[in-house]
Amino acid sequence: AVTSRFEISKKTHQASYHMHSAHAHSYYEMFYLISGGAIYLSKNNVYHMTPGNITFIPADTLHRTSYSEAALHECVSIEFTQSYLNEAGYRIRHSMAAKPPVFQNLLSAGGLRSDINAMLSLILAEHQS
């Protein structure tokens, strides 16, 4: 049976934190970097992430993240299944669900980063209550 899943969490990692190995999961993940720097690896692709970068990770995609700068790193992870989207009446476009991961820099539009940070803080607070 397919389980419906929606989780959002804010994580803080110490400097030089590295995932020990690549992993995959049966749900989609959106990974948004708030502060610090990260290296996102998927197959033969390497993405150098800076604050304001977001990546959409399709289900069953092998990936890992490393943090190498000498500072704390904050990120928000949003995890959801297709069945969760179906229940809410949404579908992910085929191009978004296809591999490799989609990587976007959301800093290009002026104050967009602070708006996104504020919106994610509200969503986190609501989800935790």
URZIMO-V619385 format. One record per residue. BURIAL is + if it has 24 or more other C-alpha atoms within 12 Angstrom, else -. D_CENTER is the distance of its C-alpha to the mean C-alpha in whole Angstrom. Layout:
[[BURIAL/D_CENTER] [BURIAL/D_CENTER]]
This chain:
[[-/25] [-/22] [-/20] [-/18] [-/15] [+/13] [-/11] [+/10] [+/10] [+/10] [-/11] [-/13] [+/14] [-/18] [-/19] [-/19] [-/17] [-/16] [-/15] [-/18] [-/17] [-/15] [-/14] [-/13] [-/13] [-/14] [+/12] [+/9] [+/5] [+/3] [+/1] [+/5] [+/8] [+/11] [+/13] [+/14] [+/14] [+/12] [+/13] [+/10] [+/13] [+/13] [-/17] [-/19] [-/16] [-/15] [+/13] [+/14] [+/11] [+/13] [+/12] [+/11] [+/9] [+/6] [+/5] [+/6] [+/7] [+/10] [+/12] [-/14] [+/13] [+/14] [+/11] [+/11] [+/10] [+/13] [+/14] [-/18] [-/19] [-/21] [-/19] [-/17] [+/13] [+/11] [+/8] [+/6] [+/4] [+/6] [+/8] [+/11] [+/14] [+/16] [-/19] [-/17] [-/17] [-/20] [-/22] [-/20] [-/22] [-/19] [-/18] [-/15] [-/17] [-/19] [-/17] [-/14] [-/14] [-/16] [-/15] [+/14] [+/10] [+/10] [+/10] [-/11] [+/12] [+/13] [-/16] [-/18] [-/19] [-/21] [-/20] [-/17] [+/15] [-/17] [-/17] [+/13] [+/13] [-/16] [-/15] [+/12] [-/15] [-/17] [-/15] [-/14] [-/18] [-/19] [-/17] [-/18] [-/22]]
